[in-house]
Amino acid sequence: MATAIKDGTKVWQRRERGAQFATWAVYLVGVAIFVYCWDLISERTIWAFALDAPAQAADLAARMVPPDWNSIHGLWRPIWDTLNIATLGTVMAIVVALPIAYCAAQNTTPSTAFVRPLALFLIVSSRSINSLIWALMLVTIIGPGVLAGILSIGLRSIGFCAKLLYEAIEEIDESQVEAVRATGASGAQVTAYGIVPQVLPAFAGISVFRWDINIRESTVLGLVGAGGIGLPLNSAITTLAWTQVSLILLVIIATVVVSEWVSAKVRHAII
């Protein structure tokens, strides 16, 4: 390996025998894991189907052209439901994430021994479960529909929003907080005038960014019965109506592009 000396030149030296053996052992373990995983994949893969995939994909693409523009009038309500799922789910997540983030931040938590670990556990739990899994469980509990979609988006987003918010709270300038506290302000006043103004830009940016993500996630919740544009998409795929599938995919892409543009404009205006 190369070691630099004072004049800037490098002198190549042979690795020590222990370091050399350790390096080769890591390489050997990596190759063994790769071979084992490849063997599992090969055993469970029908390679005749895999080799025929390009032809099948081309045939499917041909079936999807041209899109069935006559059916677009039936998509306005599902798109509206998708926007409502993303928006209301984001609002729900923000409302719940605020106190969780406050309790998770080291400089604001009421108790580092009990409250903070509980808040961090809630954050990790929310972020660990995908919105589709939330939707599957909620559809089973409360039935299919938009409400299940809103709750699944909200439960998935709580951890994301709370994590970024508590990190923003921990990065505030403590001198401003101490200045407010020195005036004899109460705890609520310290929070309102010393903490909130510093994290407000981050809070606004996180909210808009998560709403943008939720627009994309809510487009597929209908595949499991949680409402939105995914419902007609699932119906079109089930009935092999590929021209309708292509139209729905175009509508989804257009919706996501518009949400990206709106999100970028709002974030730019805020930050």
C-alpha positions as CSV (number, residue, x, y, z in Angstrom):
1,M,0.0,0.0,0.0
2,A,1.1,3.6,-0.5
3,T,2.2,5.9,2.4
4,A,2.9,9.6,2.0
5,I,6.0,11.2,3.3
6,K,6.8,14.8,4.1
7,D,7.9,16.0,0.7
8,G,4.6,14.8,-0.9
9,T,6.0,11.7,-2.7
10,K,4.6,8.2,-2.0
11,V,6.5,5.2,-1.2
12,W,4.9,1.8,-2.0
13,Q,5.3,-0.8,0.8
14,R,4.1,-4.3,0.9
15,R,1.2,-5.0,3.3
16,E,1.8,-6.9,6.5
17,R,1.1,-10.6,6.2
18,G,-1.9,-10.3,8.6
19,A,-3.4,-7.4,6.7
20,Q,-2.9,-9.3,3.4
21,F,-4.7,-12.4,4.7
22,A,-7.5,-10.3,6.1
23,T,-8.0,-8.6,2.7
24,W,-8.1,-11.8,0.8
25,A,-10.4,-13.3,3.4
26,V,-12.9,-10.5,2.8
27,Y,-12.7,-11.0,-0.9
28,L,-13.2,-14.7,-0.5
29,V,-16.3,-14.3,1.7
30,G,-17.7,-11.7,-0.7
31,V,-17.3,-14.1,-3.7
32,A,-18.8,-17.0,-1.7
33,I,-21.9,-14.9,-0.8
34,F,-22.3,-13.9,-4.4
35,V,-22.0,-17.5,-5.7
36,Y,-24.5,-18.7,-3.0
37,C,-27.0,-16.0,-3.9
38,W,-26.6,-16.6,-7.6
39,D,-27.3,-20.3,-7.0
40,L,-30.5,-19.5,-5.1
41,I,-31.6,-17.1,-7.9
42,S,-30.8,-19.6,-10.6
43,E,-32.6,-22.4,-8.8
44,R,-35.9,-20.4,-8.5
45,T,-35.8,-18.7,-11.9
46,I,-37.4,-20.1,-15.1
47,W,-34.7,-19.0,-17.5
48,A,-36.9,-19.8,-20.5
49,F,-39.3,-17.1,-19.4
50,A,-36.4,-14.7,-18.6
51,L,-34.9,-15.1,-22.1
52,D,-38.3,-14.5,-23.6
53,A,-38.9,-11.4,-21.6
54,P,-37.8,-8.8,-24.3
55,A,-40.2,-10.3,-26.8
56,Q,-43.1,-10.3,-24.2
57,A,-42.3,-6.7,-23.2
58,A,-42.4,-5.6,-26.9
59,D,-45.7,-7.4,-27.4
60,L,-47.2,-5.7,-24.3
61,A,-46.0,-2.3,-25.4
62,A,-47.6,-2.8,-28.7
63,R,-50.9,-3.7,-27.0
64,M,-50.8,-0.5,-24.9
65,V,-50.6,1.8,-28.0
66,P,-52.6,4.0,-28.6
67,P,-53.9,4.9,-25.1
68,D,-57.7,4.8,-24.7
69,W,-58.4,8.5,-24.5
70,N,-62.1,8.0,-24.4
71,S,-61.9,6.6,-20.9
72,I,-60.1,9.7,-19.4
73,H,-63.4,11.2,-18.1
74,G,-63.6,8.3,-15.6
75,L,-60.2,9.1,-14.1
76,W,-60.8,12.6,-12.7
77,R,-62.4,11.4,-9.5
78,P,-59.7,8.8,-8.8
79,I,-57.0,11.5,-9.4
80,W,-58.9,13.8,-7.0
81,D,-59.0,11.0,-4.4
82,T,-55.3,10.4,-4.9
83,L,-54.6,14.1,-4.2
84,N,-56.8,14.0,-1.1
85,I,-55.1,10.9,0.2
86,A,-51.6,12.5,-0.2
87,T,-52.7,15.9,1.2
88,L,-54.7,14.7,4.2
89,G,-52.3,12.0,5.0
90,T,-49.4,14.5,5.0
91,V,-51.4,16.9,7.3
92,M,-52.1,14.0,9.7
93,A,-48.5,13.0,9.7
94,I,-47.3,16.6,10.4
95,V,-49.8,17.1,13.3
96,V,-48.7,13.8,15.0
97,A,-45.0,14.3,14.1
98,L,-44.6,17.7,15.8
99,P,-44.9,16.4,19.5
100,I,-43.0,13.3,18.7
101,A,-40.1,15.3,17.3
102,Y,-40.2,17.6,20.3
103,C,-39.9,14.6,22.6
104,A,-37.2,13.0,20.5
105,A,-34.8,15.9,20.3
106,Q,-32.2,15.8,23.1
107,N,-32.4,19.5,23.8
108,T,-36.2,19.6,24.2
109,T,-37.3,16.2,25.4
110,P,-39.0,16.1,28.9
111,S,-37.1,12.9,29.8
112,T,-34.0,11.3,28.1
113,A,-34.5,8.1,30.1
114,F,-38.1,7.3,29.1
115,V,-39.8,9.8,26.8
116,R,-37.0,10.1,24.2
117,P,-36.5,6.4,23.7
118,L,-40.3,6.0,23.3
119,A,-40.4,8.8,20.7
120,L,-37.5,7.3,18.8
121,F,-39.2,3.9,18.9
122,L,-42.4,5.4,17.3
123,I,-40.2,7.1,14.6
124,V,-38.4,3.9,13.8
125,S,-41.7,1.9,13.8
126,S,-43.4,4.3,11.4
127,R,-40.4,4.3,9.0
128,S,-40.0,0.6,9.0
129,I,-43.4,-0.3,7.6
130,N,-44.1,0.6,4.0
131,S,-47.3,2.4,3.1
132,L,-48.6,-0.6,1.1
133,I,-48.3,-2.8,4.2
134,W,-50.1,-0.2,6.3
135,A,-52.8,-0.1,3.5
136,L,-53.2,-3.9,3.5
137,M,-53.7,-3.9,7.3
138,L,-56.1,-0.9,7.3
139,V,-58.2,-2.2,4.5
140,T,-58.6,-5.4,6.5
141,I,-59.5,-3.4,9.7
142,I,-61.7,-0.6,8.4
143,G,-62.5,-1.8,4.9
144,P,-61.5,-0.5,1.4
145,G,-61.7,3.1,0.5
146,V,-60.0,6.5,0.7
147,L,-59.9,6.6,4.6
148,A,-57.6,3.5,4.6
149,G,-55.4,5.3,2.1
150,I,-55.2,8.5,4.2
151,L,-54.4,6.6,7.4
152,S,-51.7,4.5,5.6
153,I,-50.0,7.5,4.1
154,G,-50.2,9.3,7.5
155,L,-48.8,6.5,9.5
156,R,-46.0,6.0,7.0
157,S,-45.1,9.7,7.0
158,I,-45.0,10.3,10.7
159,G,-41.5,8.7,11.1
160,F,-40.1,10.6,8.1
161,C,-41.4,14.0,9.3
162,A,-40.5,13.5,13.0
163,K,-37.0,12.3,12.2
164,L,-36.1,15.3,10.1
165,L,-37.9,17.7,12.5
166,Y,-36.1,16.4,15.7
167,E,-32.8,16.6,13.9
168,A,-33.6,20.3,12.9
169,I,-34.5,21.0,16.6
170,E,-31.2,19.6,17.8
171,E,-29.3,21.8,15.4
172,I,-30.8,25.1,16.6
173,D,-28.7,27.9,18.1
174,E,-29.0,27.5,21.8
175,S,-27.9,31.0,22.5
176,Q,-31.2,32.3,21.1
177,V,-33.1,30.0,23.4
178,E,-31.1,31.1,26.4
179,A,-31.7,34.7,25.5
180,V,-35.5,34.2,25.5
181,R,-35.2,32.1,28.7
182,A,-33.2,34.9,30.4
183,T,-36.2,37.3,30.0
184,G,-38.1,35.1,32.4
185,A,-40.3,33.5,29.7
186,S,-42.2,30.3,30.4
187,G,-41.5,27.0,28.8
188,A,-44.2,27.6,26.2
189,Q,-42.9,31.0,25.4
190,V,-39.3,29.7,25.1
191,T,-40.6,27.2,22.6
192,A,-42.7,29.7,20.7
193,Y,-40.0,32.5,20.5
194,G,-36.7,30.6,20.8
195,I,-37.3,27.3,19.0
196,V,-40.1,27.6,16.5
197,P,-38.7,30.5,14.5
198,Q,-35.4,28.6,14.0
199,V,-37.1,25.4,12.8
200,L,-40.0,26.9,10.8
201,P,-38.2,27.0,7.5
202,A,-37.1,23.3,7.9
203,F,-40.6,22.4,9.0
204,A,-42.1,24.0,5.9
205,G,-39.6,22.3,3.6
206,I,-40.1,18.9,5.2
207,S,-43.9,19.2,4.9
208,V,-43.8,20.1,1.2
209,F,-41.2,17.5,0.4
210,R,-43.1,14.7,2.2
211,W,-46.3,15.8,0.3
212,D,-44.5,15.4,-2.9
213,I,-43.4,11.9,-1.9
214,N,-46.9,11.0,-0.8
215,I,-48.3,11.9,-4.2
216,R,-46.3,9.1,-5.7
217,E,-47.0,6.6,-3.0
218,S,-50.7,7.2,-3.0
219,T,-51.0,6.3,-6.7
220,V,-50.4,2.7,-6.0
221,L,-52.5,2.3,-2.8
222,G,-55.5,1.4,-4.9
223,L,-53.9,-1.8,-5.9
224,V,-54.7,-3.1,-2.4
225,G,-58.1,-1.4,-2.2
226,A,-57.1,1.8,-0.4
227,G,-58.6,4.2,-3.0
228,G,-57.1,6.5,-5.6
229,I,-56.0,6.1,-9.1
230,G,-54.6,2.6,-8.3
231,L,-58.2,1.2,-8.3
232,P,-58.9,1.8,-12.0
233,L,-55.3,0.7,-12.7
234,N,-55.8,-2.6,-10.9
235,S,-59.1,-3.1,-12.7
236,A,-57.6,-2.4,-16.1
237,I,-54.7,-4.8,-15.5
238,T,-57.0,-7.5,-14.3
239,T,-59.2,-7.2,-17.4
240,L,-56.2,-7.0,-19.7
241,A,-57.3,-3.5,-20.9
242,W,-53.8,-2.5,-21.9
243,T,-54.9,0.7,-23.7
244,Q,-56.5,1.9,-20.5
245,V,-53.4,0.9,-18.5
246,S,-51.2,3.1,-20.7
247,L,-53.7,6.0,-20.3
248,I,-53.7,5.6,-16.5
249,L,-49.9,5.4,-16.4
250,L,-49.7,8.7,-18.5
251,V,-52.1,10.4,-16.1
252,I,-50.0,9.2,-13.1
253,I,-46.8,10.5,-14.7
254,A,-48.5,13.8,-15.5
255,T,-49.7,14.1,-11.9
256,V,-46.3,13.4,-10.4
257,V,-44.6,15.8,-12.8
258,V,-47.1,18.6,-11.7
259,S,-46.6,17.8,-8.0
260,E,-42.8,17.9,-8.5
261,W,-43.1,21.3,-10.1
262,V,-45.4,22.6,-7.4
263,S,-43.2,21.2,-4.6
264,A,-40.0,22.7,-6.1
265,K,-41.7,26.1,-6.5
266,V,-43.0,26.1,-2.9
267,R,-39.7,24.9,-1.4
268,H,-37.8,27.6,-3.4
269,A,-40.2,30.3,-2.2
270,I,-39.9,29.1,1.4
271,I,-36.1,28.5,1.5
